[in-house]
Each structure stands twice: as structure tokens, then as C-alpha cells.
């Protein structure tokens, strides 16, 4: 059962007032929902697997790319610094969950899951999916689709807005 906070001042959204623009209140609600779900997932990863969300995210990227990824690719995909990726990778190498392999150009190396890492990630991923399903179970199937479609529209607009501001 989720242990999401219920205290009236537990999130950013509660700081907004009726006088704030509706778009601002909506953004704060999205942010709050994201943070509440992420906090729960982080806690469950720690309790069930003694791991962190960044470690799970790195392994998730590698699971999608069995040939491995270069460190700069991991950094870009995870949207974190190279130093963060190096630190996480070093930990996972010591634990035998990932390995570094020479790349074809020999100037870099690729990081990939080991068999043990693949097995460990598969178990974590099954649990992670079940947690997310549980945390979003308050919505009907139709509401899931509606929210998914609405968020796709928001995403499209945000991407279009960002592209319009890029120098030509």
C-alpha cells in the first residue's frame, strides 16, 4: 500500500493559492505527483533491493542496449553529469552487475550488464512496474488513456516551444 504523505503542507502544490494562474497550479500539481511517486519508488528500491533510483536508471538504460553504451551516451540519456555516471558505474562494476568492454574504436569503452546484472535488473524491473501500477491504480483504464493523451499534448507543445527558441 502506498505511503504517500497526506499532511496539508507536504508538497509544493499546497503553497499555491486560488489567485495563482491556473497553469502554474497545474504545473505544481504535476510536479507534486511526480515527486510523491518518485519518493515512494526510491524508498521501495532501497527497502527491497538495497539500491538507488540512479543505479536502477543506469541499469535500465543498459538493459535496453545489450551491446552496451559509452559513458557519454549514458550521461546524456540519464541527463546527469559524467562524474555521476562514473561513480555509479564503478559501484556496479565492483558488485559484478556491469562490466566495461573495449569499444571498436579502442579509444573508449562500453558499459554493459553482466549476466548477474541482467538477472538482478529483471527482478527489480518486475517489482518497479508493479509498484507503478499500484501507485496509479486510483485511475480507471479510461482515465489512464485520457491523462496519457493530455500529457502527450503538453509534451508536444513544450517540445515545439523549445524548438522555436533554438537558434537557426
C-alpha positions as CSV (number, residue, x, y, z in Angstrom):
1,X,0.0,0.0,0.0
2,X,1.4,3.4,-0.9
3,X,2.7,5.6,2.0
4,X,2.2,9.0,0.2
5,X,2.2,12.0,2.6
6,X,-1.2,13.5,3.4
7,X,-0.1,16.4,5.6
8,X,-1.6,19.7,4.3
9,X,1.8,21.3,3.7
10,X,3.5,18.2,2.4
11,X,4.1,19.5,-1.1
12,X,4.6,22.5,-3.4
13,X,1.1,22.5,-4.7
14,X,-0.3,23.4,-1.3
15,X,1.7,26.6,-1.4
16,X,-0.2,27.8,-4.4
17,X,-3.3,29.9,-4.0
18,X,-6.5,30.4,-5.9
19,X,-5.1,33.7,-7.2
20,X,-2.2,32.0,-8.9
21,X,-2.6,31.3,-12.6
22,X,-4.3,28.0,-13.3
23,X,-1.3,26.9,-15.5
24,X,1.0,27.5,-12.5
25,X,-1.3,25.5,-10.2
26,X,-1.4,22.7,-12.8
27,X,2.4,22.6,-13.2
28,X,2.7,22.4,-9.4
29,X,0.2,19.5,-9.3
30,X,2.2,17.6,-12.0
31,X,5.5,18.3,-10.1
32,X,3.9,17.2,-6.8
33,X,2.5,14.0,-8.3
34,X,5.9,13.2,-9.9
35,X,7.8,13.8,-6.6
36,X,5.3,11.8,-4.5
37,X,5.5,8.8,-6.8
38,X,9.3,9.1,-7.2
39,X,9.8,9.3,-3.4
40,X,7.8,6.1,-3.0
41,X,9.7,4.3,-5.7
42,X,13.0,5.4,-4.2
43,X,12.0,4.1,-0.8
44,X,10.8,0.8,-2.2
45,X,14.0,0.3,-4.3
46,X,16.1,0.9,-1.1
47,X,14.0,-1.4,1.1
48,X,13.5,-4.2,-1.4
49,X,16.8,-4.2,-3.3
50,X,19.2,-2.0,-1.3
51,X,19.7,0.2,-4.4
52,X,19.0,3.7,-5.5
53,X,16.9,5.1,-8.3
54,X,20.0,6.4,-10.3
55,X,21.5,2.8,-10.2
56,X,18.2,1.4,-11.4
57,X,18.0,4.0,-14.1
58,X,21.6,3.2,-15.3
59,X,20.8,-0.5,-15.4
60,X,17.6,0.3,-17.2
61,X,19.5,2.1,-20.0
62,X,21.9,-0.8,-20.3
63,X,19.1,-3.4,-20.4
64,X,17.7,-1.5,-23.5
65,X,21.1,-1.6,-25.1
66,X,22.6,-5.1,-24.7
67,X,25.6,-4.1,-26.9
68,X,26.4,-1.6,-24.2
69,X,26.7,2.2,-24.1
70,X,29.6,4.6,-23.9
71,X,29.8,6.7,-20.8
72,X,28.9,9.9,-22.6
73,X,25.8,8.2,-24.0
74,X,24.8,7.0,-20.6
75,X,25.3,10.5,-19.2
76,X,23.2,12.1,-22.0
77,X,20.4,9.5,-21.7
78,X,20.2,9.8,-17.9
79,X,20.6,13.6,-18.0
80,X,23.3,13.6,-15.4
81,X,27.0,14.5,-15.3
82,X,29.7,12.2,-16.5
83,X,31.1,12.1,-12.9
84,X,27.8,10.8,-11.6
85,X,27.7,8.1,-14.3
86,X,31.3,7.1,-13.5
87,X,30.6,6.8,-9.8
88,X,27.5,4.7,-10.3
89,X,29.3,2.5,-12.9
90,X,32.3,2.0,-10.6
91,X,29.9,0.7,-7.8
92,X,28.1,-1.6,-10.2
93,X,31.4,-3.0,-11.6
94,X,32.6,-3.8,-8.1
95,X,29.3,-5.6,-7.4
96,X,29.7,-7.6,-10.7
97,X,26.4,-6.2,-12.2
98,X,28.0,-4.3,-15.1
99,X,31.3,-4.6,-17.0
100,X,33.4,-2.3,-19.1
101,X,34.3,-3.6,-22.6
102,X,36.7,-2.1,-25.1
103,X,34.8,-0.3,-27.9
104,X,35.5,-0.9,-31.6
105,X,37.4,2.4,-31.9
106,X,39.6,1.4,-28.9
107,X,39.6,5.0,-27.6
108,X,36.6,4.4,-25.4
109,X,34.8,1.5,-23.8
110,X,31.2,0.4,-23.5
111,X,29.4,-0.4,-20.3
112,X,27.0,-3.3,-20.3
113,X,25.1,-5.5,-17.9
114,X,26.7,-8.8,-16.8
115,X,24.6,-11.9,-16.6
116,X,24.2,-11.2,-12.9
117,X,23.2,-7.6,-13.6
118,X,20.7,-8.7,-16.2
119,X,19.1,-11.1,-13.8
120,X,19.1,-8.6,-10.9
121,X,17.7,-5.8,-13.1
122,X,14.9,-8.1,-14.5
123,X,13.8,-8.8,-10.9
124,X,13.9,-5.1,-10.0
125,X,12.1,-4.1,-13.2
126,X,9.2,-6.5,-12.5
127,X,8.8,-5.1,-9.0
128,X,9.2,-1.5,-10.2
129,X,6.4,-2.0,-12.8
130,X,4.1,-3.5,-10.1
131,X,4.7,-0.5,-7.8
132,X,3.9,2.0,-10.6
133,X,0.8,0.1,-11.5
134,X,-0.2,0.1,-7.8
135,X,0.6,3.8,-7.4
136,X,-1.6,4.7,-10.4
137,X,-4.4,2.3,-9.6
138,X,-6.6,5.2,-8.4
139,X,-7.4,5.9,-12.1
140,X,-9.6,3.9,-14.3
141,X,-8.4,2.5,-17.6
142,X,-10.2,5.3,-19.5
143,X,-8.7,7.9,-17.1
144,X,-5.2,6.5,-17.8
145,X,-5.7,6.9,-21.5
146,X,-7.1,10.4,-21.1
147,X,-4.3,11.5,-18.9
148,X,-1.7,9.9,-21.2
149,X,-3.2,11.7,-24.2
150,X,-3.3,15.0,-22.4
151,X,0.2,14.7,-21.2
152,X,1.3,13.9,-24.8
153,X,-0.3,17.1,-25.9
154,X,1.6,19.1,-23.1
155,X,4.8,17.3,-24.1
156,X,4.4,18.1,-27.8
157,X,3.7,21.8,-27.0
158,X,6.7,22.0,-24.7
159,X,9.0,20.4,-27.4
160,X,7.6,22.8,-30.1
161,X,8.1,25.8,-27.8
162,X,11.7,24.7,-27.1
163,X,12.5,24.1,-30.8
164,X,11.1,27.5,-31.7
165,X,13.6,29.2,-29.3
166,X,16.6,27.3,-30.7
167,X,18.9,29.4,-32.9
168,X,18.6,28.5,-36.6
